[in-house]
Amino acid sequence: MNIQYKKGALELIVLLIIKNEPQYGYSLVQSIGRHMTIAEGTVYPLLRRLVKDDVLQTYYQPSSEGPQRKYYDLTEKGRERLEARLVEWESFIEIVDIFIKEANANE
């Protein structure tokens, strides 16, 4: 998959995953990795930015497998951002579909 597609969709994907259940960084990478290849180094800077922007909040929780884990959860602003990104994504998909149909109509 084109790296630019991934970068453009990564914030939306992260917010969608966290919407269902708070996540720690590695669990996010694993969830995303089930469907596409992604480097850990791509996710963590995004998480830091979303926390800085008050889209995500963090808390620590003990782990049975080692040190405490830092979990990420949506804030109210994060829920609003997710809804806005979903609307933007749907609009984007509709526009791309129009161009695909137009291109295929000329074949």
All heavy atoms as an XYZ file, in Angstrom:
884
protein
N       0.847     -1.180      0.000
C       0.000      0.000      0.000
C       0.892      1.242      0.000
O       1.902      1.287      0.684
C      -0.908     -0.009      1.231
C      -1.829      1.189      1.289
S      -2.889      1.246      2.745
C      -3.928     -0.149      2.458
N       0.489      2.235     -0.723
C       1.212      3.490     -0.824
C       1.354      4.134      0.552
O       0.380      4.278      1.297
C       0.451      4.413     -1.776
C       1.136      5.729     -1.993
O       1.405      6.471     -1.054
N       1.389      6.040     -3.253
N       2.563      4.556      0.892
C       2.844      5.124      2.208
C       2.044      6.399      2.457
O       1.636      6.681      3.585
C       4.371      5.368      2.403
C       4.689      5.746      3.850
C       4.880      6.443      1.477
C       4.599      4.605      4.806
N       1.799      7.175      1.425
C       1.035      8.411      1.603
C      -0.425      8.109      1.971
O      -1.038      8.851      2.735
C       1.110      9.278      0.349
C       2.501      9.809      0.070
C       3.075     10.619      1.227
O       2.395     11.423      1.850
N       4.338     10.373      1.537
N      -0.977      7.039      1.432
C      -2.331      6.638      1.812
C      -2.374      6.312      3.304
O      -3.294      6.706      4.023
C      -2.799      5.408      1.039
C      -2.999      5.600     -0.439
C      -3.041      4.501     -1.275
C      -3.145      6.849     -1.024
C      -3.227      4.634     -2.643
C      -3.329      6.994     -2.387
C      -3.364      5.887     -3.185
O      -3.550      6.024     -4.537
N      -1.375      5.570      3.751
C      -1.315      5.181      5.164
C      -1.231      6.403      6.063
O      -1.954      6.512      7.047
C      -0.111      4.283      5.428
C      -0.209      2.906      4.856
C       1.053      2.140      5.200
C       1.134      0.835      4.495
N       2.364      0.109      4.822
N      -0.320      7.313      5.719
C      -0.141      8.515      6.545
C      -1.430      9.316      6.622
O      -1.784      9.847      7.671
C       0.987      9.379      5.997
C       2.354      8.837      6.286
C       3.416      9.789      5.772
C       4.802      9.268      6.061
N       5.840     10.173      5.574
N      -2.120      9.422      5.493
C      -3.347     10.200      5.459
C      -4.469      9.590      6.284
O      -5.318     10.309      6.825
N      -4.471      8.293      6.396
C      -5.560      7.604      7.099
C      -5.210      7.203      8.528
O      -6.088      6.808      9.287
C      -5.961      6.356      6.316
N      -3.953      7.321      8.919
C      -3.515      6.773     10.201
C      -4.227      7.403     11.400
O      -4.634      6.697     12.321
C      -1.998      6.893     10.352
C      -1.409      6.160     11.533
C      -1.743      4.674     11.488
C       0.106      6.363     11.577
N      -4.388      8.712     11.390
C      -5.069      9.348     12.523
C      -6.486      8.793     12.673
O      -6.906      8.444     13.770
C      -5.117     10.864     12.363
C      -5.851     11.544     13.515
C      -5.893     13.046     13.391
O      -4.848     13.674     13.097
O      -6.983     13.610     13.603
N      -7.196      8.706     11.571
C      -8.556      8.167     11.615
C      -8.560      6.737     12.135
O      -9.374      6.382     12.996
C      -9.196      8.230     10.224
C     -10.576      7.600     10.079
C     -11.586      8.245     11.021
C     -11.049      7.692      8.641
N      -7.644      5.919     11.665
C      -7.574      4.523     12.098
C      -7.309      4.432     13.596
O      -7.970      3.686     14.318
C      -6.497      3.764     11.288
C      -6.952      3.608      9.833
C      -6.189      2.413     11.913
C      -5.850      3.148      8.898
N      -6.346      5.211     14.079
C      -6.015      5.207     15.511
C      -7.219      5.627     16.338
O      -7.564      4.991     17.343
C      -4.790      6.109     15.783
C      -4.640      6.409     17.267
C      -3.525      5.456     15.245
N      -7.889      6.691     15.937
C      -9.060      7.154     16.690
C     -10.177      6.116     16.683
O     -10.855      5.919     17.701
C      -9.553      8.494     16.144
C      -8.590      9.671     16.290
C      -9.161     10.918     15.619
C      -8.244      9.934     17.741
N     -10.378      5.453     15.564
C     -11.410      4.413     15.486
C     -11.112      3.255     16.432
O     -12.016      2.743     17.100
C     -11.544      3.893     14.052
C     -12.247      4.818     13.074
C     -12.014      4.358     11.645
C     -13.735      4.905     13.389
N      -9.861      2.843     16.484
C      -9.495      1.729     17.365
C      -9.675      2.126     18.825
O     -10.249      1.378     19.617
C      -8.048      1.269     17.095
C      -7.951      0.647     15.697
C      -7.587      0.268     18.156
C      -6.523      0.397     15.229
N      -9.210      3.316     19.181
C      -9.295      3.768     20.574
C     -10.734      4.043     20.975
O     -11.089      3.918     22.150
C      -8.386      4.995     20.795
C      -6.918      4.573     20.633
C      -8.614      5.612     22.162
C      -5.932      5.719     20.695
N     -11.575      4.401     20.027
C     -12.993      4.646     20.336
C     -13.628      3.421     20.997
O     -14.404      3.537     21.932
C     -13.761      4.985     19.056
C     -15.247      5.122     19.255
C     -15.961      5.266     17.935
C     -17.456      5.252     18.174
N     -18.198      5.005     16.945
N     -13.274      2.252     20.509
C     -13.861      1.013     21.033
C     -13.326      0.640     22.406
O     -14.048      0.073     23.214
C     -13.623     -0.140     20.058
C     -14.420      0.018     18.800
O     -15.495      0.596     18.804
N     -13.885     -0.468     17.703
N     -12.044      0.941     22.641
C     -11.418      0.545     23.907
C     -10.079      1.264     24.031
O      -9.328      1.331     23.059
C     -11.194     -0.969     23.890
C     -10.583     -1.521     25.132
C     -10.439     -3.036     25.065
O     -10.583     -3.634     23.976
O     -10.158     -3.626     26.115
N      -9.762      1.816     25.206
C      -8.438      2.432     25.388
C      -7.333      1.438     25.013
O      -7.476      0.235     25.206
C      -8.404      2.765     26.883
C      -9.837      2.922     27.268
C     -10.575      1.904     26.427
N      -6.252      1.967     24.468
C      -5.166      1.135     23.960
C      -3.828      1.659     24.451
O      -3.681      2.847     24.711
C      -5.133      1.192     22.425
C      -6.385      0.700     21.751
C      -6.506     -0.800     21.787
O      -5.552     -1.520     21.514
N      -7.691     -1.283     22.119
N      -2.834      0.764     24.538
C      -1.456      1.209     24.733
C      -0.789      1.152     23.366
O      -1.304      0.546     22.415
C      -0.726      0.395     25.799
C      -0.684     -1.095     25.598
C       0.427     -1.690     25.013
C      -1.736     -1.910     26.009
C       0.480     -3.068     24.833
C      -1.694     -3.279     25.830
C      -0.584     -3.848     25.241
O      -0.533     -5.199     25.053
N       0.343      1.830     23.232
C       0.970      2.004     21.924
C       1.185      0.725     21.151
O       0.813      0.625     19.978
N       1.790     -0.261     21.792
C       2.098     -1.503     21.081
C       0.824     -2.222     20.633
O       0.783     -2.811     19.552
C       2.967     -2.416     21.947
C       3.436     -3.646     21.222
C       4.388     -3.547     20.217
C       2.916     -4.898     21.531
C       4.822     -4.681     19.528
C       3.339     -6.028     20.848
C       4.293     -5.909     19.855
O       4.720     -7.027     19.172
N      -0.230     -2.155     21.446
C      -1.484     -2.806     21.049
C      -2.077     -2.129     19.816
O      -2.674     -2.795     18.963
C      -2.495     -2.830     22.196
O      -2.945     -1.533     22.521
N      -1.893     -0.821     19.704
C      -2.352     -0.110     18.507
C      -1.582     -0.591     17.274
O      -2.178     -0.861     16.231
C      -2.140      1.397     18.663
C      -3.215      2.159     19.388
C      -2.741      3.565     19.708
C      -4.484      2.210     18.577
N      -0.272     -0.680     17.417
C       0.555     -1.144     16.303
C       0.122     -2.545     15.883
O       0.003     -2.834     14.682
C       2.049     -1.114     16.685
C       2.905     -1.778     15.613
C       2.513      0.320     16.943
N      -0.143     -3.408     16.852
C      -0.575     -4.773     16.547
C      -1.938     -4.777     15.847
O      -2.144     -5.522     14.878
C      -0.651     -5.610     17.829
C       0.695     -5.871     18.460
C       1.592     -6.677     17.545
O       1.213     -7.706     17.017
N       2.797     -6.187     17.329
N      -2.870     -3.968     16.320
C      -4.208     -3.908     15.706
C      -4.128     -3.431     14.263
O      -4.762     -4.002     13.374
C      -5.125     -2.980     16.503
O      -5.390     -3.516     17.767
N      -3.363     -2.382     14.049
C      -3.214     -1.859     12.693
C      -2.480     -2.871     11.825
O      -2.846     -3.103     10.668
C      -2.477     -0.506     12.718
C      -3.318      0.535     13.465
C      -2.172     -0.028     11.299
C      -2.559      1.802     13.830
N      -1.449     -3.504     12.390
C      -0.636     -4.465     11.661
C      -1.383     -5.697     11.186
O      -0.908     -6.402     10.298
N      -2.546     -5.963     11.751
C      -3.343     -7.098     11.265
C      -3.837     -6.861      9.845
O      -4.161     -7.811      9.130
C      -4.553     -7.329     12.170
C      -4.231     -7.857     13.530
C      -5.490     -8.197     14.300
N      -6.571     -7.268     13.962
C      -7.405     -6.722     14.829
N      -7.327     -7.021     16.088
N      -8.344     -5.892     14.450
N      -3.923     -5.586      9.448
C      -4.502     -5.261      8.145
C      -3.534     -4.573      7.190
O      -3.765     -4.572      5.986
C      -5.733     -4.382      8.324
C      -6.767     -5.023      9.193
N      -7.527     -6.093      8.790
C      -7.125     -4.774     10.474
C      -8.329     -6.465      9.778
N      -8.101     -5.680     10.812
N      -2.477     -3.946      7.731
C      -1.486     -3.310      6.872
C      -0.166     -3.192      7.620
O      -0.138     -3.172      8.849
C      -1.957     -1.937      6.381
C      -2.117     -0.894      7.442
S      -2.779      0.611      6.694
C      -2.592      1.747      8.042
N       0.902     -3.122      6.862
C       2.227     -3.012      7.452
C       2.450     -1.586      7.935
O       2.197     -0.627      7.193
C       3.305     -3.374      6.413
O       3.021     -4.675      5.905
C       4.681     -3.353      7.036
N       2.898     -1.463      9.166
C       3.160     -0.147      9.742
C       4.318     -0.242     10.725
O       4.445     -1.235     11.431
C       1.904      0.424     10.424
C       2.132      1.855     10.822
C       1.499     -0.372     11.612
C       0.947      2.720     10.613
N       5.138      0.771     10.761
C       6.271      0.809     11.686
C       5.827      1.439     13.003
O       5.039      2.383     13.010
C       7.408      1.616     11.080
N       6.335      0.898     14.110
C       6.023      1.475     15.422
C       6.372      2.954     15.452
O       5.655      3.752     16.047
C       6.806      0.757     16.518
C       6.260     -0.591     16.881
C       7.024     -1.212     18.036
O       7.222     -0.527     19.066
O       7.429     -2.375     17.901
N       7.467      3.309     14.806
C       7.932      4.686     14.806
C       6.979      5.665     14.155
O       7.134      6.873     14.290
N       5.997      5.163     13.451
C       4.993      6.019     12.830
C       3.871      6.343     13.808
O       3.319      7.439     13.780
C       4.391      5.303     11.595
O       5.444      4.879     10.750
C       3.462      6.204     10.830
N       3.545      5.404     14.668
C       2.398      5.551     15.566
C       2.713      6.454     16.758
O       1.902      7.309     17.118
C       1.901      4.172     16.043
C       0.807      4.315     17.089
C       1.404      3.349     14.858
N       3.867      6.283     17.368
C       4.164      7.017     18.602
C       4.213      8.534     18.429
O       3.661      9.258     19.275
C       5.427      6.463     19.266
C       5.187      5.100     19.863
C       5.641      3.953     19.222
C       4.476      4.951     21.048
C       5.400      2.688     19.758
C       4.228      3.697     21.591
C       4.694      2.568     20.938
O       4.443      1.333     21.476
N       4.814      9.068     17.364
C       4.755     10.527     17.186
C       3.320     11.028     17.015
O       2.959     12.103     17.512
C       5.581     10.778     15.919
C       6.478      9.603     15.818
C       5.705      8.442     16.389
N       2.493     10.244     16.328
C       1.083     10.612     16.170
C       0.387     10.638     17.519
O      -0.359     11.574     17.827
C       0.383      9.632     15.225
C      -1.138      9.802     15.108
C      -1.498     11.171     14.551
C      -1.720      8.695     14.252
N       0.625      9.641     18.354
C       0.017      9.605     19.688
C       0.434     10.823     20.508
O      -0.403     11.448     21.171
C       0.390      8.318     20.418
C      -0.210      7.030     19.859
C       0.392      5.817     20.548
C      -1.728      7.036     19.981
N       1.710     11.173     20.464
C       2.184     12.349     21.205
C       1.490     13.618     20.721
O       1.077     14.463     21.517
C       3.703     12.493     21.069
C       4.473     11.543     21.959
C       5.952     11.886     22.031
N       6.638     11.726     20.753
C       7.142     10.582     20.308
N       7.033      9.478     21.030
N       7.753     10.533     19.146
N       1.339     13.752     19.409
C       0.668     14.929     18.857
C      -0.796     14.980     19.281
O      -1.314     16.040     19.652
C       0.779     14.938     17.329
C       0.127     16.176     16.707
C       0.314     16.234     15.206
N      -0.171     15.089     14.480
C      -1.447     14.880     14.156
N      -2.384     15.717     14.534
N      -1.787     13.816     13.459
N      -1.469     13.838     19.257
C      -2.883     13.807     19.641
C      -3.072     14.112     21.124
O      -4.061     14.740     21.503
C      -3.499     12.452     19.269
C      -3.603     12.180     17.764
C      -4.069     10.758     17.507
C      -4.509     13.184     17.082
N      -2.136     13.701     21.961
C      -2.200     14.047     23.388
C      -1.973     15.545     23.548
O      -2.704     16.224     24.278
C      -1.169     13.232     24.209
C      -1.040     13.780     25.624
C      -1.567     11.763     24.243
N      -0.973     16.067     22.852
C      -0.672     17.502     22.927
C      -1.865     18.331     22.476
O      -2.146     19.407     23.044
C       0.550     17.816     22.062
C       0.977     19.257     22.113
C       2.191     19.506     21.236
C       2.531     20.985     21.252
N       3.544     21.320     20.262
N      -2.590     17.858     21.471
C      -3.763     18.565     20.941
C      -5.028     18.310     21.757
O      -6.109     18.740     21.363
C      -4.018     18.158     19.491
C      -2.937     18.639     18.538
O      -2.112     19.485     18.936
O      -2.920     18.155     17.383
N      -4.915     17.571     22.873
C      -6.043     17.249     23.752
C      -7.111     16.392     23.060
O      -8.287     16.443     23.393
C      -6.666     18.526     24.325
C      -7.582     18.245     25.496
O      -7.290     17.308     26.269
O      -8.619     18.940     25.626
N      -6.680     15.596     22.095
C      -7.564     14.654     21.412
C      -7.577     13.330     22.171
O      -8.598     12.641     22.229
C      -7.107     14.467     19.946
C      -7.888     13.378     19.247
C      -7.226     15.787     19.196
N      -6.417     13.007     22.753
C      -6.279     11.805     23.570
C      -5.815     12.201     24.966
O      -5.126     13.207     25.134
C      -5.244     10.843     22.973
C      -5.526     10.254     21.597
C      -4.355      9.388     21.151
C      -6.821      9.459     21.594
N      -6.199     11.389     25.943
C      -5.673     11.516     27.297
C      -4.971     10.206     27.633
O      -5.253      9.184     27.023
C      -6.781     11.816     28.290
C      -7.872     10.756     28.338
C      -9.065     11.206     29.153
O      -9.048     12.243     29.767
N     -10.112     10.395     29.141
N      -4.062     10.252     28.582
C      -3.308      9.051     28.935
C      -3.481      8.717     30.407
O      -3.820      9.582     31.226
C      -1.801      9.239     28.658
O      -1.305     10.293     29.483
C      -1.539      9.547     27.204
N      -3.264      7.453     30.706
C      -3.200      6.980     32.086
C      -2.357      5.715     32.094
O      -2.166      5.078     31.062
C      -4.595      6.729     32.676
C      -5.398      5.657     31.978
C      -5.344      4.324     32.404
C      -6.223      5.966     30.899
C      -6.077      3.337     31.767
C      -6.961      4.983     30.260
C      -6.885      3.675     30.699
O      -7.610      2.706     30.065
N      -1.837      5.395     33.255
C      -0.998      4.197     33.391
C      -1.785      3.098     34.085
O      -2.596      3.370     34.975
C       0.272      4.507     34.194
C       1.246      5.329     33.400
C       1.206      6.713     33.429
C       2.199      4.711     32.596
C       2.094      7.472     32.679
C       3.095      5.456     31.851
C       3.035      6.837     31.895
O       3.911      7.583     31.157
N      -1.524      1.871     33.649
C      -2.194      0.714     34.233
C      -1.162     -0.398     34.401
O      -0.350     -0.631     33.506
C      -3.320      0.263     33.306
C      -4.206     -0.792     33.900
C      -5.469     -0.942     33.072
O      -6.101      0.019     32.683
N      -5.825     -2.187     32.797
N      -1.185     -1.092     35.538
C      -0.233     -2.191     35.740
C      -0.397     -3.267     34.671
O      -1.480     -3.481     34.137
C      -0.610     -2.749     37.111
C      -1.387     -1.670     37.781
C      -2.065     -0.896     36.689
N       0.712     -3.923     34.368
C       0.709     -5.004     33.397
C       1.260     -6.257     34.057
O       2.221     -6.193     34.821
C       1.584     -4.634     32.196
O       1.795     -5.754     31.379
N       0.679     -7.385     33.747
C       1.180     -8.651     34.287
C       2.442     -9.096     33.550
O       3.111    -10.024     33.960
C       0.100     -9.727     34.175
O      -0.230     -9.931     32.814
N       2.769     -8.412     32.449
C       3.903     -8.799     31.612
C       5.090     -7.860     31.750
O       5.982     -7.879     30.915
C       3.459     -8.854     30.154
C       2.350     -9.850     29.924
C       1.801     -9.764     28.515
O       2.386     -9.070     27.670
O       0.776    -10.397     28.268
N       5.132     -7.014     32.766
C       6.254     -6.095     32.922
C       5.820     -4.786     33.552
O       4.887     -4.756     34.351
N       6.477     -3.695     33.162
C       6.160     -2.398     33.773
C       4.766     -1.911     33.383
O       4.124     -2.472     32.487
C       7.235     -1.474     33.224
C       7.717     -2.131     31.976
C       7.530     -3.603     32.173
N       4.325     -0.866     34.058
C       3.025     -0.276     33.747
C       2.965      0.126     32.278
O       3.980      0.469     31.676
C       2.800      0.973     34.597
C       2.620      0.714     36.057
C       2.233      1.993     36.774
O       1.527      2.831     36.242
N       2.703      2.132     38.001
N       1.766      0.088     31.743
C       1.560      0.499     30.359
C       0.842      1.844     30.326
O      -0.056      2.102     31.125
C       0.730     -0.539     29.614
C       1.473     -1.821     29.393
C       0.644     -2.775     28.579
N       1.439     -3.957     28.264
C       0.939     -5.155     28.134
N      -0.355     -5.363     28.276
N       1.720     -6.166     27.844
N       1.223      2.640     29.358
C       0.582      3.935     29.146
C      -0.568      3.736     28.164
O      -0.356      3.364     27.006
C       1.595      4.923     28.580
C       1.087      6.334     28.434
C       2.224      7.200     27.902
C       1.910      8.661     27.975
N       3.062      9.458     27.504
N      -1.782      3.962     28.631
C      -2.972      3.795     27.803
C      -3.443      5.136     27.261
O      -3.266      6.169     27.906
C      -4.102      3.152     28.612
C      -3.975      1.655     28.707
C      -3.105      1.072     29.615
C      -4.711      0.824     27.878
C      -2.971     -0.311     29.711
C      -4.591     -0.558     27.955
C      -3.721     -1.108     28.867
O      -3.596     -2.462     28.943
N      -4.052      5.067     26.101
C      -4.598      6.246     25.429
C      -6.102      6.079     25.308
O      -6.595      5.019     24.949
C      -3.985      6.386     24.029
C      -2.498      6.605     24.076
C      -1.614      5.520     24.126
C      -1.968      7.890     24.094
C      -0.253      5.714     24.175
C      -0.590      8.089     24.149
C       0.263      7.001     24.191
O       1.619      7.186     24.254
N      -6.815      7.158     25.621
C      -8.270      7.156     25.532
C      -8.712      8.470     24.899
O      -8.019      9.493     25.008
C      -8.879      7.001     26.930
C     -10.334      6.582     26.900
O     -10.868      6.308     25.808
O     -10.943      6.531     27.977
N      -9.864      8.467     24.250
C     -10.391      9.674     23.620
C     -10.885     10.668     24.662
O     -11.512     10.279     25.654
C     -11.561      9.342     22.694
C     -11.271      8.558     21.427
C     -12.576      8.271     20.687
C     -10.323      9.315     20.528
N     -10.635     11.931     24.411
C     -11.256     13.000     25.183
C     -12.540     13.397     24.452
O     -12.826     12.877     23.359
C     -10.326     14.228     25.257
O     -10.121     14.708     23.916
C      -8.998     13.898     25.914
N     -13.283     14.330     24.992
C     -14.461     14.829     24.286
C     -14.033     15.463     22.962
O     -14.674     15.267     21.933
C     -15.226     15.837     25.147
C     -16.528     16.282     24.532
C     -17.487     15.140     24.209
O     -17.573     14.167     24.995
O     -18.162     15.212     23.157
N     -12.954     16.213     23.001
C     -12.420     16.804     21.770
C     -12.026     15.697     20.783
O     -12.191     15.851     19.578
C     -11.218     17.685     22.102
C     -10.663     18.432     20.926
C      -9.535     19.362     21.370
C      -8.919     20.083     20.192
N      -7.824     20.977     20.605
N     -11.529     14.586     21.305
C     -11.169     13.455     20.460
C     -12.373     12.830     19.784
O     -12.314     12.446     18.612
N     -13.469     12.740     20.509
C     -14.702     12.199     19.912
C     -15.197     13.118     18.795
O     -15.644     12.659     17.742
C     -15.770     12.003     20.974
C     -15.414     10.922     21.965
C     -16.513     10.666     22.996
N     -16.023      9.830     24.056
C     -15.680      8.546     23.942
N     -15.788      7.954     22.780
N     -15.235      7.857     24.965
N     -15.095     14.415     19.035
C     -15.493     15.385     18.012
C     -14.570     15.289     16.801
O     -15.033     15.344     15.658
C     -15.471     16.798     18.600
C     -16.541     17.024     19.640
C     -16.346     18.303     20.434
O     -15.429     19.105     20.112
O     -17.121     18.517     21.392
N     -13.274     15.149     17.051
C     -12.303     15.033     15.956
C     -12.586     13.774     15.140
O     -12.533     13.792     13.923
C     -10.884     15.000     16.524
C      -9.772     14.652     15.559
C      -9.163     15.826     14.790
N      -8.557     16.815     15.617
C      -7.256     16.913     15.867
N      -6.412     16.038     15.350
N      -6.796     17.894     16.608
N     -12.891     12.671     15.816
C     -13.198     11.429     15.118
C     -14.406     11.612     14.209
O     -14.379     11.217     13.037
C     -13.444     10.290     16.107
C     -13.933      8.972     15.515
C     -12.975      8.440     14.458
C     -14.155      7.951     16.620
N     -15.455     12.213     14.726
C     -16.651     12.424     13.901
C     -16.337     13.299     12.695
O     -16.797     13.022     11.585
C     -17.782     13.027     14.747
C     -18.330     12.071     15.791
C     -18.780     10.735     15.208
O     -19.473     10.716     14.168
O     -18.424      9.692     15.791
N     -15.539     14.346     12.902
C     -15.166     15.225     11.792
C     -14.330     14.472     10.762
O     -14.531     14.622      9.547
C     -14.393     16.435     12.323
N     -13.390     13.645     11.225
C     -12.541     12.880     10.302
C     -13.362     11.857      9.519
O     -13.082     11.598      8.347
C     -11.409     12.168     11.046
C     -10.377     13.075     11.650
C      -9.564     13.798     10.575
N      -8.511     14.600     11.152
C      -8.598     15.919     11.366
N      -9.696     16.567     11.050
N      -7.593     16.579     11.889
N     -14.374     11.274     10.153
C     -15.240     10.323      9.442
C     -16.003     11.014      8.319
O     -16.110     10.477      7.213
C     -16.210      9.654     10.415
C     -15.619      8.566     11.295
C     -16.608      8.159     12.381
C     -15.197      7.360     10.476
N     -16.521     12.207      8.588
C     -17.229     12.972      7.561
C     -16.277     13.311      6.418
O     -16.613     13.158      5.238
C     -17.863     14.246      8.170
C     -18.369     15.186      7.080
C     -18.979     13.874      9.131
N     -15.075     13.771      6.764
C     -14.075     14.100      5.750
C     -13.721     12.871      4.914
O     -13.582     12.961      3.694
C     -12.810     14.644      6.409
C     -12.984     15.993      7.046
C     -11.802     16.384      7.933
O     -10.852     15.572      8.084
O     -11.830     17.497      8.479
N     -13.555     11.727      5.580
C     -13.190     10.499      4.876
C     -14.284     10.083      3.899
O     -13.998      9.732      2.752
C     -12.898      9.380      5.879
C     -12.420      8.141      5.191
C     -13.142      7.020      4.925
C     -11.119      7.914      4.652
N     -12.364      6.102      4.263
C     -11.119      6.628      4.084
C      -9.956      8.675      4.602
C      -9.996      6.094      3.461
C      -8.836      8.128      3.980
C      -8.871      6.861      3.427
N     -15.523     10.121      4.346
C     -16.638      9.746      3.470
C     -16.695     10.659      2.247
O     -16.911     10.199      1.127
C     -17.970      9.786      4.233
C     -18.104      8.705      5.280
C     -18.079      7.303      4.697
O     -18.579      7.091      3.577
O     -17.537      6.408      5.363
N     -16.480     11.949      2.451
C     -16.480     12.899      1.345
C     -15.334     12.597      0.385
O     -15.507     12.606     -0.837
C     -16.350     14.319      1.903
O     -16.244     15.249      0.867
N     -14.164     12.313      0.936
C     -12.996     11.977      0.123
C     -13.256     10.737     -0.719
O     -12.961     10.709     -1.916
C     -11.779     11.787      1.033
C     -10.534     11.399      0.299
C      -9.838     12.315     -0.459
C     -10.055     10.096      0.383
C      -8.680     11.951     -1.137
C      -8.898      9.723     -0.286
C      -8.210     10.658     -1.049
N     -13.805      9.714     -0.100
C     -14.102      8.459     -0.813
C     -15.086      8.711     -1.958
O     -14.923      8.183     -3.064
C     -14.679      7.399      0.160
C     -13.647      7.008      1.195
C     -15.204      6.178     -0.579
C     -12.443      6.316      0.633
N     -16.096      9.508     -1.703
C     -17.079      9.814     -2.747
C     -16.418     10.502     -3.939
O     -16.709     10.186     -5.093
C     -18.196     10.693     -2.181
C     -19.125      9.966     -1.236
C     -20.147     10.887     -0.581
O     -20.288     12.052     -1.032
O     -20.795     10.444      0.378
N     -15.523     11.446     -3.642
C     -14.842     12.172     -4.717
C     -13.941     11.238     -5.517
O     -13.945     11.255     -6.755
C     -14.052     13.362     -4.139
C     -15.038     14.405     -3.599
C     -13.122     13.972     -5.178
C     -14.405     15.455     -2.721
N     -13.165     10.396     -4.836
C     -12.293      9.452     -5.531
C     -13.131      8.497     -6.379
O     -12.787      8.204     -7.534
C     -11.396      8.681     -4.535
C     -10.644      7.552     -5.234
C     -10.419      9.635     -3.856
N     -14.243      8.028     -5.844
C     -15.125      7.137     -6.609
C     -15.638      7.807     -7.882
O     -15.756      7.163     -8.928
C     -16.302      6.670     -5.747
C     -15.934      5.555     -4.803
O     -14.872      4.927     -4.993
O     -16.707      5.308     -3.849
N     -15.934      9.087     -7.804
C     -16.390      9.822     -8.996
C     -15.312      9.776    -10.076
O     -15.592      9.483    -11.241
C     -16.757     11.277     -8.638
C     -18.049     11.305     -7.826
C     -16.879     12.139     -9.901
C     -18.355     12.652     -7.189
N     -14.072     10.044     -9.673
C     -12.986     10.028    -10.651
C     -12.738      8.634    -11.208
O     -12.447      8.477    -12.399
C     -11.702     10.606    -10.032
C     -11.716     12.107     -9.947
C     -11.988     12.740     -8.753
C     -11.472     12.883    -11.077
C     -12.008     14.126     -8.671
C     -11.485     14.262    -11.009
C     -11.757     14.895     -9.804
N     -12.862      7.625    -10.382
C     -12.691      6.249    -10.858
C     -13.769      5.915    -11.881
O     -13.481      5.362    -12.955
C     -12.714      5.253     -9.681
C     -11.449      5.423     -8.832
C     -12.849      3.812    -10.185
C     -11.478      4.652     -7.522
N     -15.011      6.253    -11.580
C     -16.109      5.975    -12.511
C     -15.936      6.736    -13.817
O     -16.177      6.200    -14.892
C     -17.448      6.302    -11.848
C     -17.814      5.307    -10.768
C     -19.070      5.728    -10.034
C     -19.323      4.726     -8.890
N     -20.333      5.182     -7.956
N     -15.527      8.006    -13.721
C     -15.311      8.793    -14.933
C     -14.192      8.200    -15.784
O     -14.302      8.137    -17.006
C     -14.985     10.255    -14.573
C     -16.185     11.019    -14.092
C     -15.837     12.450    -13.680
O     -14.650     12.851    -13.730
O     -16.765     13.182    -13.286
N     -13.114      7.782    -15.142
C     -11.983      7.193    -15.875
C     -12.392      5.884    -16.546
O     -12.008      5.605    -17.678
C     -10.814      6.973    -14.939
N     -13.177      5.078    -15.853
C     -13.605      3.801    -16.397
C     -14.664      3.971    -17.490
O     -14.770      3.126    -18.373
C     -14.145      2.893    -15.297
C     -13.024      2.388    -14.395
O     -11.872      2.346    -14.797
N     -13.373      2.032    -13.185
N     -15.419      5.042    -17.439
C     -16.436      5.289    -18.455
C     -15.799      5.609    -19.802
O     -16.406      5.394    -20.842
C     -17.351      6.432    -18.018
N     -14.590      6.093    -19.772
C     -13.896      6.472    -21.010
C     -13.115      5.321    -21.628
O     -12.417      5.511    -22.616
C     -12.953      7.665    -20.748
C     -13.716      8.908    -20.377
O     -14.809      9.124    -20.863
N     -13.133      9.730    -19.531
N     -13.204      4.147    -21.072
C     -12.454      2.998    -21.612
C     -13.180      2.363    -22.765
O     -14.326      2.265    -22.899
C     -12.221      1.950    -20.500
C     -11.233      2.421    -19.512
C     -10.932      1.363    -18.444
O     -11.659      0.358    -18.339
O      -9.951      1.551    -17.728
